[in-house]
Amino acid sequence: MKLNNYQRSSGYSPELANKVLDRSKPIQLLSTELQPQQKFEDKKPTGEIIAYKAWFSQAGLPPFEVKFADRVELPDYLSVVKFENLQAVEVSYNIYFKADGLKEVK
């Protein structure tokens, strides 16, 4: 996700995630399965999975991807979800998210 006008800081932070996402609006799951992220060495994949990613959406924002260190159970497509320990980092005007887990909001 590309966004401007945010004060830069180093590393992931929950404060940046709270500035980008509106906690009063629902977040919907767009992925039907997790996408594994492989470790690369010398610009070549090693086959070792180091994280998993899934896509989400919130009204007023472009779709965004969230990285999970461990495999999480995804609810059904378009389910409303809440993240556990959501954090964000800005790198070259791109915002990247990571979370410890997610839960379906019923």
N, CA, C and O atoms as CSV, one atom per row, in Angstrom:
chain,resi,resn,atom,element,x,y,z
A,1,MET,N,N,0.847,-1.160,0.000
A,1,MET,CA,C,0.000,0.000,0.000
A,1,MET,C,C,0.895,1.226,0.000
A,1,MET,O,O,1.824,1.309,0.804
A,2,LYS,N,N,0.637,2.173,-0.879
A,2,LYS,CA,C,1.415,3.411,-0.935
A,2,LYS,C,C,0.628,4.524,-0.252
A,2,LYS,O,O,-0.543,4.750,-0.557
A,3,LEU,N,N,1.271,5.198,0.654
A,3,LEU,CA,C,0.661,6.341,1.322
A,3,LEU,C,C,1.723,7.402,1.556
A,3,LEU,O,O,2.895,7.086,1.762
A,4,ASN,N,N,1.313,8.644,1.524
A,4,ASN,CA,C,2.213,9.756,1.798
A,4,ASN,C,C,1.751,10.479,3.053
A,4,ASN,O,O,0.735,10.120,3.649
A,5,ASN,N,N,2.487,11.480,3.443
A,5,ASN,CA,C,2.130,12.368,4.544
A,5,ASN,C,C,2.162,11.715,5.916
A,5,ASN,O,O,1.452,12.165,6.815
A,6,TYR,N,N,2.943,10.692,6.105
A,6,TYR,CA,C,3.093,10.088,7.415
A,6,TYR,C,C,4.509,10.319,7.893
A,6,TYR,O,O,5.466,10.206,7.128
A,7,GLN,N,N,4.631,10.643,9.169
A,7,GLN,CA,C,5.955,10.858,9.726
A,7,GLN,C,C,6.677,9.520,9.792
A,7,GLN,O,O,6.142,8.539,10.309
A,8,ARG,N,N,7.865,9.491,9.279
A,8,ARG,CA,C,8.617,8.238,9.201
A,8,ARG,C,C,9.253,7.890,10.537
A,8,ARG,O,O,9.696,8.761,11.286
A,9,SER,N,N,9.285,6.608,10.810
A,9,SER,CA,C,10.016,6.091,11.958
A,9,SER,C,C,10.668,4.799,11.516
A,9,SER,O,O,10.353,4.265,10.453
A,10,SER,N,N,11.568,4.303,12.326
A,10,SER,CA,C,12.247,3.073,11.933
A,10,SER,C,C,11.566,1.876,12.581
A,10,SER,O,O,11.180,1.935,13.749
A,11,GLY,N,N,11.420,0.806,11.837
A,11,GLY,CA,C,10.842,-0.424,12.365
A,11,GLY,C,C,9.330,-0.428,12.386
A,11,GLY,O,O,8.678,0.593,12.170
A,12,TYR,N,N,8.790,-1.604,12.653
A,12,TYR,CA,C,7.340,-1.779,12.742
A,12,TYR,C,C,6.808,-1.105,14.007
A,12,TYR,O,O,7.471,-1.094,15.044
A,13,SER,N,N,5.593,-0.541,13.903
A,13,SER,CA,C,4.973,0.064,15.082
A,13,SER,C,C,3.459,-0.039,14.994
A,13,SER,O,O,2.894,0.059,13.905
A,14,PRO,N,N,2.794,-0.237,16.134
A,14,PRO,CA,C,1.330,-0.235,16.138
A,14,PRO,C,C,0.774,1.168,15.885
A,14,PRO,O,O,-0.346,1.304,15.392
A,15,GLU,N,N,1.537,2.208,16.216
A,15,GLU,CA,C,1.062,3.579,16.015
A,15,GLU,C,C,0.831,3.872,14.533
A,15,GLU,O,O,-0.176,4.481,14.174
A,16,LEU,N,N,1.746,3.447,13.677
A,16,LEU,CA,C,1.576,3.671,12.239
A,16,LEU,C,C,0.374,2.889,11.719
A,16,LEU,O,O,-0.394,3.404,10.907
A,17,ALA,N,N,0.206,1.661,12.176
A,17,ALA,CA,C,-0.954,0.860,11.755
A,17,ALA,C,C,-2.249,1.562,12.147
A,17,ALA,O,O,-3.212,1.556,11.381
A,18,ASN,N,N,-2.280,2.164,13.329
A,18,ASN,CA,C,-3.481,2.877,13.783
A,18,ASN,C,C,-3.727,4.165,13.005
A,18,ASN,O,O,-4.874,4.591,12.868
A,19,LYS,N,N,-2.657,4.799,12.487
A,19,LYS,CA,C,-2.825,5.999,11.656
A,19,LYS,C,C,-3.377,5.639,10.280
A,19,LYS,O,O,-4.173,6.389,9.715
A,20,VAL,N,N,-2.961,4.504,9.744
A,20,VAL,CA,C,-3.335,4.121,8.385
A,20,VAL,C,C,-4.736,3.523,8.350
A,20,VAL,O,O,-5.547,3.886,7.497
A,21,LEU,N,N,-5.023,2.607,9.274
A,21,LEU,CA,C,-6.319,1.924,9.290
A,21,LEU,C,C,-7.257,2.578,10.288
A,21,LEU,O,O,-6.833,3.011,11.360
A,22,ASP,N,N,-8.521,2.648,9.937
A,22,ASP,CA,C,-9.547,3.214,10.804
A,22,ASP,C,C,-10.143,2.082,11.633
A,22,ASP,O,O,-10.858,1.234,11.098
A,23,ARG,N,N,-9.859,2.061,12.921
A,23,ARG,CA,C,-10.329,0.966,13.801
A,23,ARG,C,C,-11.849,0.925,13.926
A,23,ARG,O,O,-12.397,-0.090,14.356
A,24,SER,N,N,-12.546,2.012,13.557
A,24,SER,CA,C,-14.011,2.019,13.655
A,24,SER,C,C,-14.682,1.379,12.435
A,24,SER,O,O,-15.886,1.122,12.454
A,25,LYS,N,N,-13.902,1.119,11.371
A,25,LYS,CA,C,-14.455,0.495,10.164
A,25,LYS,C,C,-14.030,-0.971,10.104
A,25,LYS,O,O,-12.932,-1.320,10.540
A,26,PRO,N,N,-14.904,-1.833,9.561
A,26,PRO,CA,C,-14.554,-3.257,9.476
A,26,PRO,C,C,-13.451,-3.521,8.442
A,26,PRO,O,O,-13.308,-2.792,7.461
A,27,ILE,N,N,-12.690,-4.571,8.690
A,27,ILE,CA,C,-11.659,-5.040,7.767
A,27,ILE,C,C,-12.101,-6.405,7.267
A,27,ILE,O,O,-12.426,-7.286,8.063
A,28,GLN,N,N,-12.113,-6.585,5.942
A,28,GLN,CA,C,-12.569,-7.837,5.347
A,28,GLN,C,C,-11.412,-8.618,4.748
A,28,GLN,O,O,-10.476,-8.048,4.186
A,29,LEU,N,N,-11.497,-9.923,4.879
A,29,LEU,CA,C,-10.516,-10.837,4.307
A,29,LEU,C,C,-10.787,-11.013,2.816
A,29,LEU,O,O,-11.920,-11.290,2.424
A,30,LEU,N,N,-9.757,-10.854,1.981
A,30,LEU,CA,C,-9.897,-11.036,0.537
A,30,LEU,C,C,-9.258,-12.333,0.042
A,30,LEU,O,O,-9.548,-12.773,-1.071
A,31,SER,N,N,-8.402,-12.945,0.838
A,31,SER,CA,C,-7.701,-14.169,0.424
A,31,SER,C,C,-8.497,-15.409,0.810
A,31,SER,O,O,-9.215,-15.427,1.809
A,32,THR,N,N,-8.351,-16.437,-0.004
A,32,THR,CA,C,-8.968,-17.719,0.327
A,32,THR,C,C,-7.946,-18.692,0.900
A,32,THR,O,O,-8.308,-19.708,1.492
A,33,GLU,N,N,-6.659,-18.373,0.719
A,33,GLU,CA,C,-5.600,-19.189,1.309
A,33,GLU,C,C,-4.383,-18.319,1.547
A,33,GLU,O,O,-4.229,-17.266,0.927
A,34,LEU,N,N,-3.516,-18.763,2.450
A,34,LEU,CA,C,-2.291,-18.035,2.748
A,34,LEU,C,C,-1.276,-18.207,1.627
A,34,LEU,O,O,-1.211,-19.259,0.990
A,35,GLN,N,N,-0.489,-17.172,1.393
A,35,GLN,CA,C,0.599,-17.238,0.417
A,35,GLN,C,C,1.909,-17.348,1.199
A,35,GLN,O,O,2.249,-16.440,1.957
A,36,PRO,N,N,2.648,-18.447,1.026
A,36,PRO,CA,C,3.910,-18.574,1.746
A,36,PRO,C,C,4.970,-17.613,1.199
A,36,PRO,O,O,5.018,-17.337,0.001
A,37,GLN,N,N,5.804,-17.117,2.088
A,37,GLN,CA,C,6.922,-16.251,1.702
A,37,GLN,C,C,8.202,-17.032,1.963
A,37,GLN,O,O,8.455,-17.472,3.085
A,38,GLN,N,N,9.000,-17.198,0.927
A,38,GLN,CA,C,10.231,-17.968,1.047
A,38,GLN,C,C,11.413,-17.076,1.420
A,38,GLN,O,O,11.425,-15.876,1.143
A,39,LYS,N,N,12.395,-17.694,2.049
A,39,LYS,CA,C,13.655,-17.030,2.343
A,39,LYS,C,C,14.489,-17.017,1.062
A,39,LYS,O,O,14.509,-17.995,0.316
A,40,PHE,N,N,15.178,-15.899,0.816
A,40,PHE,CA,C,16.056,-15.779,-0.348
A,40,PHE,C,C,17.495,-15.615,0.119
A,40,PHE,O,O,17.764,-14.907,1.089
A,41,GLU,N,N,18.413,-16.269,-0.571
A,41,GLU,CA,C,19.842,-16.081,-0.352
A,41,GLU,C,C,20.495,-15.902,-1.714
A,41,GLU,O,O,20.269,-16.696,-2.626
A,42,ASP,N,N,21.296,-14.868,-1.848
A,42,ASP,CA,C,21.927,-14.541,-3.126
A,42,ASP,C,C,20.889,-14.405,-4.238
A,42,ASP,O,O,21.107,-14.851,-5.365
A,43,LYS,N,N,19.767,-13.788,-3.908
A,43,LYS,CA,C,18.674,-13.525,-4.846
A,43,LYS,C,C,18.017,-14.796,-5.390
A,43,LYS,O,O,17.388,-14.764,-6.447
A,44,LYS,N,N,18.159,-15.907,-4.673
A,44,LYS,CA,C,17.539,-17.173,-5.074
A,44,LYS,C,C,16.734,-17.737,-3.912
A,44,LYS,O,O,17.186,-17.690,-2.768
A,45,PRO,N,N,15.539,-18.274,-4.190
A,45,PRO,CA,C,14.734,-18.857,-3.105
A,45,PRO,C,C,15.398,-20.121,-2.545
A,45,PRO,O,O,15.962,-20.928,-3.285
A,46,THR,N,N,15.315,-20.267,-1.224
A,46,THR,CA,C,15.926,-21.429,-0.577
A,46,THR,C,C,14.928,-22.563,-0.372
A,46,THR,O,O,15.321,-23.692,-0.081
A,47,GLY,N,N,13.639,-22.265,-0.522
A,47,GLY,CA,C,12.612,-23.270,-0.253
A,47,GLY,C,C,12.124,-23.222,1.185
A,47,GLY,O,O,11.119,-23.850,1.518
A,48,GLU,N,N,12.824,-22.483,2.043
A,48,GLU,CA,C,12.434,-22.349,3.450
A,48,GLU,C,C,11.350,-21.280,3.572
A,48,GLU,O,O,11.535,-20.148,3.125
A,49,ILE,N,N,10.225,-21.641,4.176
A,49,ILE,CA,C,9.128,-20.694,4.361
A,49,ILE,C,C,9.368,-19.935,5.658
A,49,ILE,O,O,9.521,-20.531,6.724
A,50,ILE,N,N,9.398,-18.593,5.548
A,50,ILE,CA,C,9.674,-17.769,6.723
A,50,ILE,C,C,8.458,-16.980,7.193
A,50,ILE,O,O,8.471,-16.434,8.296
A,51,ALA,N,N,7.403,-16.909,6.372
A,51,ALA,CA,C,6.201,-16.170,6.752
A,51,ALA,C,C,5.061,-16.549,5.803
A,51,ALA,O,O,5.255,-17.240,4.803
A,52,TYR,N,N,3.868,-16.070,6.158
A,52,TYR,CA,C,2.669,-16.281,5.337
A,52,TYR,C,C,1.973,-14.939,5.183
A,52,TYR,O,O,1.991,-14.114,6.097
A,53,LYS,N,N,1.352,-14.718,4.012
A,53,LYS,CA,C,0.685,-13.450,3.740
A,53,LYS,C,C,-0.749,-13.678,3.271
A,53,LYS,O,O,-1.073,-14.709,2.682
A,54,ALA,N,N,-1.596,-12.688,3.547
A,54,ALA,CA,C,-2.982,-12.709,3.086
A,54,ALA,C,C,-3.409,-11.267,2.792
A,54,ALA,O,O,-2.836,-10.320,3.331
A,55,TRP,N,N,-4.420,-11.112,1.934
A,55,TRP,CA,C,-4.911,-9.798,1.511
A,55,TRP,C,C,-6.192,-9.427,2.252
A,55,TRP,O,O,-7.029,-10.275,2.560
A,56,PHE,N,N,-6.314,-8.101,2.531
A,56,PHE,CA,C,-7.453,-7.580,3.270
A,56,PHE,C,C,-7.903,-6.264,2.648
A,56,PHE,O,O,-7.190,-5.672,1.839
A,57,SER,N,N,-9.095,-5.813,3.034
A,57,SER,CA,C,-9.636,-4.573,2.495
A,57,SER,C,C,-10.387,-3.819,3.593
A,57,SER,O,O,-10.991,-4.413,4.486
A,58,GLN,N,N,-10.326,-2.487,3.492
A,58,GLN,CA,C,-11.118,-1.616,4.354
A,58,GLN,C,C,-11.640,-0.478,3.485
A,58,GLN,O,O,-10.915,0.040,2.636
A,59,ALA,N,N,-12.884,-0.091,3.694
A,59,ALA,CA,C,-13.492,0.977,2.895
A,59,ALA,C,C,-12.611,2.224,2.917
A,59,ALA,O,O,-12.153,2.657,3.975
A,60,GLY,N,N,-12.381,2.796,1.731
A,60,GLY,CA,C,-11.596,4.013,1.616
A,60,GLY,C,C,-10.111,3.784,1.409
A,60,GLY,O,O,-9.367,4.741,1.192
A,61,LEU,N,N,-9.659,2.527,1.470
A,61,LEU,CA,C,-8.242,2.219,1.283
A,61,LEU,C,C,-8.073,1.179,0.186
A,61,LEU,O,O,-8.986,0.394,-0.072
A,62,PRO,N,N,-6.903,1.168,-0.466
A,62,PRO,CA,C,-6.645,0.092,-1.423
A,62,PRO,C,C,-6.437,-1.224,-0.668
A,62,PRO,O,O,-6.127,-1.197,0.523
A,63,PRO,N,N,-6.598,-2.371,-1.329
A,63,PRO,CA,C,-6.327,-3.656,-0.668
A,63,PRO,C,C,-4.902,-3.668,-0.118
A,63,PRO,O,O,-3.987,-3.095,-0.710
A,64,PHE,N,N,-4.735,-4.324,1.011
A,64,PHE,CA,C,-3.414,-4.378,1.632
A,64,PHE,C,C,-3.115,-5.802,2.095
A,64,PHE,O,O,-4.018,-6.596,2.358
A,65,GLU,N,N,-1.825,-6.095,2.184
A,65,GLU,CA,C,-1.350,-7.424,2.539
A,65,GLU,C,C,-0.803,-7.386,3.970
A,65,GLU,O,O,-0.157,-6.420,4.377
A,66,VAL,N,N,-1.075,-8.453,4.718
A,66,VAL,CA,C,-0.558,-8.572,6.083
A,66,VAL,C,C,0.259,-9.851,6.168
A,66,VAL,O,O,-0.155,-10.909,5.693
A,67,LYS,N,N,1.436,-9.727,6.788
A,67,LYS,CA,C,2.342,-10.863,6.954
A,67,LYS,C,C,2.168,-11.458,8.350
A,67,LYS,O,O,2.015,-10.736,9.335
A,68,PHE,N,N,2.195,-12.799,8.412
A,68,PHE,CA,C,2.118,-13.531,9.671
A,68,PHE,C,C,3.350,-14.422,9.774
A,68,PHE,O,O,3.703,-15.102,8.811
A,69,ALA,N,N,4.006,-14.424,10.928
A,69,ALA,CA,C,5.198,-15.257,11.116
A,69,ALA,C,C,4.834,-16.736,11.121
A,69,ALA,O,O,5.605,-17.568,10.641
A,70,ASP,N,N,3.668,-17.067,11.659
A,70,ASP,CA,C,3.208,-18.456,11.729
A,70,ASP,C,C,1.954,-18.620,10.885
A,70,ASP,O,O,1.248,-17.652,10.601
A,71,ARG,N,N,1.691,-19.848,10.492
A,71,ARG,CA,C,0.477,-20.148,9.729
A,71,ARG,C,C,-0.742,-19.857,10.606
A,71,ARG,O,O,-0.811,-20.298,11.753
A,72,VAL,N,N,-1.694,-19.116,10.059
A,72,VAL,CA,C,-2.939,-18.804,10.769
A,72,VAL,C,C,-4.105,-19.446,10.024
A,72,VAL,O,O,-4.009,-19.732,8.830
A,73,GLU,N,N,-5.178,-19.664,10.721
A,73,GLU,CA,C,-6.393,-20.216,10.122
A,73,GLU,C,C,-7.215,-19.055,9.571
A,73,GLU,O,O,-7.627,-18.167,10.318
A,74,LEU,N,N,-7.449,-19.067,8.256
A,74,LEU,CA,C,-8.237,-18.001,7.637
A,74,LEU,C,C,-9.721,-18.344,7.697
A,74,LEU,O,O,-10.106,-19.472,7.392
A,75,PRO,N,N,-10.554,-17.387,8.086
A,75,PRO,CA,C,-12.001,-17.602,7.993
A,75,PRO,C,C,-12.443,-17.541,6.531
A,75,PRO,O,O,-11.610,-17.431,5.631
A,76,ASP,N,N,-13.734,-17.610,6.301
A,76,ASP,CA,C,-14.276,-17.582,4.945
A,76,ASP,C,C,-13.986,-16.247,4.260
A,76,ASP,O,O,-13.794,-15.219,4.908
A,77,TYR,N,N,-13.962,-16.300,2.923
A,77,TYR,CA,C,-13.775,-15.127,2.069
A,77,TYR,C,C,-14.764,-14.030,2.464
A,77,TYR,O,O,-15.944,-14.304,2.685
A,78,LEU,N,N,-14.287,-12.802,2.550
A,78,LEU,CA,C,-15.036,-11.593,2.895
A,78,LEU,C,C,-15.493,-11.544,4.351
A,78,LEU,O,O,-16.316,-10.701,4.708
A,79,SER,N,N,-14.973,-12.437,5.197
A,79,SER,CA,C,-15.272,-12.363,6.628
A,79,SER,C,C,-14.667,-11.091,7.198
A,79,SER,O,O,-13.625,-10.627,6.735
A,80,VAL,N,N,-15.321,-10.534,8.199
A,80,VAL,CA,C,-14.788,-9.380,8.916
A,80,VAL,C,C,-13.835,-9.907,9.980
A,80,VAL,O,O,-14.175,-10.818,10.736
A,81,VAL,N,N,-12.637,-9.325,10.032
A,81,VAL,CA,C,-11.608,-9.829,10.937
A,81,VAL,C,C,-11.043,-8.710,11.817
A,81,VAL,O,O,-11.189,-7.522,11.531
A,82,LYS,N,N,-10.398,-9.143,12.890
A,82,LYS,CA,C,-9.669,-8.262,13.795
A,82,LYS,C,C,-8.283,-8.868,13.970
A,82,LYS,O,O,-8.152,-10.081,14.131
A,83,PHE,N,N,-7.251,-8.035,13.942
A,83,PHE,CA,C,-5.873,-8.511,14.034
A,83,PHE,C,C,-5.374,-8.520,15.466
A,83,PHE,O,O,-5.804,-7.718,16.295
A,84,GLU,N,N,-4.460,-9.437,15.745
A,84,GLU,CA,C,-3.762,-9.475,17.022
A,84,GLU,C,C,-2.397,-8.838,16.825
A,84,GLU,O,O,-1.596,-9.304,16.014
A,85,ASN,N,N,-2.137,-7.772,17.568
A,85,ASN,CA,C,-0.856,-7.067,17.536
A,85,ASN,C,C,-0.482,-6.617,16.116
A,85,ASN,O,O,0.605,-6.928,15.628
A,86,LEU,N,N,-1.379,-5.890,15.466
A,86,LEU,CA,C,-1.106,-5.373,14.124
A,86,LEU,C,C,-0.090,-4.240,14.201
A,86,LEU,O,O,-0.210,-3.330,15.021
A,87,GLN,N,N,0.916,-4.316,13.327
A,87,GLN,CA,C,1.953,-3.296,13.254
A,87,GLN,C,C,2.207,-2.943,11.792
A,87,GLN,O,O,1.885,-3.720,10.894
A,88,ALA,N,N,2.785,-1.766,11.562
A,88,ALA,CA,C,3.087,-1.331,10.200
A,88,ALA,C,C,4.445,-0.653,10.171
A,88,ALA,O,O,4.935,-0.149,11.182
A,89,VAL,N,N,5.044,-0.654,8.975
A,89,VAL,CA,C,6.312,0.041,8.748
A,89,VAL,C,C,6.235,0.696,7.378
A,89,VAL,O,O,5.599,0.170,6.465
A,90,GLU,N,N,6.886,1.848,7.239
A,90,GLU,CA,C,6.942,2.538,5.949
A,90,GLU,C,C,8.342,2.387,5.373
A,90,GLU,O,O,9.333,2.699,6.033
A,91,VAL,N,N,8.412,1.904,4.135
A,91,VAL,CA,C,9.680,1.759,3.433
A,91,VAL,C,C,9.494,2.355,2.036
A,91,VAL,O,O,8.690,1.855,1.250
A,92,SER,N,N,10.222,3.399,1.735
A,92,SER,CA,C,10.138,4.061,0.431
A,92,SER,C,C,8.697,4.405,0.051
A,92,SER,O,O,8.262,4.119,-1.064
A,93,TYR,N,N,7.965,5.012,0.971
A,93,TYR,CA,C,6.576,5.439,0.801
A,93,TYR,C,C,5.589,4.277,0.673
A,93,TYR,O,O,4.419,4.511,0.371
A,94,ASN,N,N,6.016,3.054,0.889
A,94,ASN,CA,C,5.130,1.894,0.919
A,94,ASN,C,C,4.900,1.498,2.373
A,94,ASN,O,O,5.821,1.541,3.189
A,95,ILE,N,N,3.673,1.115,2.690
A,95,ILE,CA,C,3.328,0.672,4.033
A,95,ILE,C,C,3.206,-0.849,4.016
A,95,ILE,O,O,2.488,-1.411,3.190
A,96,TYR,N,N,3.910,-1.509,4.932
A,96,TYR,CA,C,3.856,-2.968,5.076
A,96,TYR,C,C,3.320,-3.300,6.454
A,96,TYR,O,O,3.684,-2.666,7.445
A,97,PHE,N,N,2.446,-4.307,6.511
A,97,PHE,CA,C,1.810,-4.701,7.766
A,97,PHE,C,C,2.249,-6.096,8.184
A,97,PHE,O,O,2.555,-6.946,7.348
A,98,LYS,N,N,2.274,-6.316,9.505
A,98,LYS,CA,C,2.454,-7.659,10.043
A,98,LYS,C,C,1.580,-7.766,11.286
A,98,LYS,O,O,1.277,-6.766,11.937
A,99,ALA,N,N,1.177,-9.001,11.606
A,99,ALA,CA,C,0.352,-9.258,12.784
A,99,ALA,C,C,0.700,-10.621,13.349
A,99,ALA,O,O,1.241,-11.479,12.652
A,100,ASP,N,N,0.380,-10.809,14.625
A,100,ASP,CA,C,0.629,-12.096,15.268
A,100,ASP,C,C,-0.464,-13.112,14.936
A,100,ASP,O,O,-0.224,-14.319,14.970
A,101,GLY,N,N,-1.652,-12.628,14.618
A,101,GLY,CA,C,-2.770,-13.518,14.302
A,101,GLY,C,C,-3.987,-12.706,13.918
A,101,GLY,O,O,-3.918,-11.482,13.809
A,102,LEU,N,N,-5.111,-13.392,13.710
A,102,LEU,CA,C,-6.364,-12.716,13.413
A,102,LEU,C,C,-7.520,-13.556,13.915
A,102,LEU,O,O,-7.414,-14.772,14.071
A,103,LYS,N,N,-8.633,-12.873,14.165
A,103,LYS,CA,C,-9.853,-13.532,14.623
A,103,LYS,C,C,-11.018,-13.005,13.800
A,103,LYS,O,O,-11.051,-11.832,13.427
A,104,GLU,N,N,-11.957,-13.872,13.527
A,104,GLU,CA,C,-13.165,-13.446,12.822
A,104,GLU,C,C,-14.071,-12.703,13.793
A,104,GLU,O,O,-14.274,-13.143,14.925
A,105,VAL,N,N,-14.617,-11.573,13.344
A,105,VAL,CA,C,-15.562,-10.787,14.142
A,105,VAL,C,C,-16.951,-11.269,13.770
A,105,VAL,O,O,-17.326,-11.258,12.597
A,106,LYS,N,N,-17.703,-11.686,14.755
A,106,LYS,CA,C,-19.050,-12.218,14.472
A,106,LYS,C,C,-20.110,-11.225,14.798
A,106,LYS,O,O,-21.295,-11.507,14.621
